[in-house]
Amino acid sequence: MSHPEKATAFLKDKARARWHDQSLWLVRSKRDNAATKLKEWEDLRNLASQIKEHTLSHLDTYLSRFEEKAMENGVIVHWAADAMEHNRIVENILKKHRAKKVVKSKSMLTEECHLNQHLEKCGMEVIDTDLGERIIQLAKEPPSHIVMPAIHKKREEVSEIFHTHLHTEKGNSDPLYLASSARAHLREKFLNADAAISGVNYAVAESGSVVICTNEGNADLGINLAKVHIACMGIEKVIPKTKDLGVFLRLLARSATGQAITTYSSHFQKPRDGAEMHVVIVDNGRSDQLGREHYHSSLKCIRCGACMNTCPIYRRSGGHSYDYTVPGPIGAILAPGRDMKKYSSLPFASTLCGSCSDVCPVKINIHEQLYKWRQDIGEAGYSGQSKSLLMALAGQILSSPRVYILLGRFSRWTLRNLPAFLINNRFNTWGKRRDLPDPPNRSFQEWYKKRKR
Amino acid sequence: MRSRDHIISRIRENLPEKKDYPKDTAFDYPEQLLDSFRENLITQGGAVVERMSRDSLIQDLFPGAIRTLDLRRGYSTPDFPLNELEVALFTAGFGVAENGAIWCSEKMLWKRELPVIAEHVIFVLKKKDIVGNMHSAYERLADLTGYGLFISGPSKTADIEQSLVIGAHGPKSHTVVLID
């Protein structure tokens, strides 16, 4: 199904769609409050963008340095060309340690690779410990937002899910009660886990360390209680120096939720005594994106979610409408790189308002890339038959002044004289939700000619 | 060809145009370090207490707490499982004014899970050890040690309908005791 089809389904429940829209907009406004408090906000964005651009243009060097330093610290480094290899590497590490119970903190990369399903097939229990992730894991749904995975769920729905799976009181939807129940349930998982899997917010080349940011502390609890830590990262997560963290940590939480910093910003450099730390570096199409002249800067992304919070389309269609691990504007410029045909509707799910580019902490020109993807998708013939036909027709009309004038006269006559039910036919998608304007009596050309005399 | 070599060579084939590492930029930070630190910590859900004396902090702040640990005294064998730790007291490495965070290094943790597994945490911080912003913080962190973290408040989540809940998986309260 394409984005428009899924979005239509989402919008059927008008009240719910409005609630979703308002929830996301609230997060966007929190971001604004935080950003305006720092007069150096734009300087920080420039700096972050430059650091990332520099890193991407020297990515081989920085990844090698990161590996070298990590290994010196006693960290075991693995490389995975694609999702399948990533999953197999993680499986093998877990099997080697006879790990059956695994806890996992948030990692969009592991979502992308469908790691949970793979490990479950191997007979392992994988528990997502971020509360939002746990909710959707129990609901058997994918996350709908990269920072707030359960933003589409109302408290009553969470209550139902917890009642079914955690045996909480039926009908009790008090967030404190539900979160406390989850705390007890997940604490037991943390204490009994054989291994902890995590994502990576930043991999520092200079020191070989991995930085993970959470508000809940679930990454720290999971990792520090288990004997094995497996940190999974995309190749684009590496940054050159420790001091670069100063820039990124000032931007990340403010952009994501409007907080000055997350509750926990944890630096993992060495495994503790008696424990093992692994890092899996994953390509899975990223080196291809690196080579795309117009799209490689999408790899600067620090996964803050600000673009989703501001996007009028995302807010009113929800993350599931994108049908891709990372939804929203950033998802719409990453996904076509993986499968242009399957994700061809995503760059068109946009008004090109540019708000995403405005809020992006690393200054990715998202709206320009959306536009460029449309052109590439059109040229490849994936923009859908109706669009291709319309574009061809429009080309004919606009290149012939006579046809254009005649058509204009006909349209004005039609709008003035035909009854509404004929105008609002099924070909008039624009008119589905909008009233067409009152037609003027004359075209601009006619008016101008008369005026001149 | 090993995956590593394959990935590195693919990256090399696809490297974008070379861009320089940006020049260093100096940033301002809040003038009133102490006030900013206090304000930002409270915004994040933390508590601030000002004290002259460093004694009997745990008993004063959490009277009645039984399973407690004072990490300032180094390693001690608790007579209860760490999962039941009610209150833990640490020395903060330093504080950051712009966000109310404190640095907690592995050097004071004989078990890495201590600052997150405890039900309540207290950090003692010298007022003069508050730096302005994260840039200053990283200048101070010459050696990261095996594990270290910035903590800016109690554990929290807003994952249930954007409703803020304090005490997600970790501490339900986070108190910084400011001393001279």
Interface residues (C-beta under 8 A of the other chain):
Chain A: S23 L26 V27 K39 E40 D43 L44 N46 L47 Q50 I51 E53 H54 L56 S57 H58 L59 D60 L63 S64 E67 N73 W79 A80 A81 E85 T129 D130 L131 G132 I135 M148 P149 A150 I151 K153 K154 R155 V158 P175 L176 L178 A179 S180 R183 L186 R187 F190 L191 S207 S209 N215 E216 G217 N218 D220 L221 N224 L225 I235 P240 T242 K243 L245 G246 V247 L249 R250 T257 Q259 A260 I261 T262 T263 Y264 S265 S266 H267 F268 Q269 K270 P271 R272 I281 D283 S287 D288 L290 G291 E293 H296
Chain B: R2 S3 R4 H6 I7 I8 R10 I11 R12 E13 N14 L15 P16 E17 K18 K19 D20 Y21 P22 T25 F27 D28 N40 T43 Q44 N83 V96 E98 N99 G100 A101 K111 R112 E113 P115 V116 I117 N133 M134 H135 A137 Y138 E139 L141 L144 T145 G146 Y147 G148 L149 F150 I151 S152 G153 P154 S155 K156 T157 A158 D159 I160 E161 Q162 S163 V165 G167 A168 H169 G170 P171
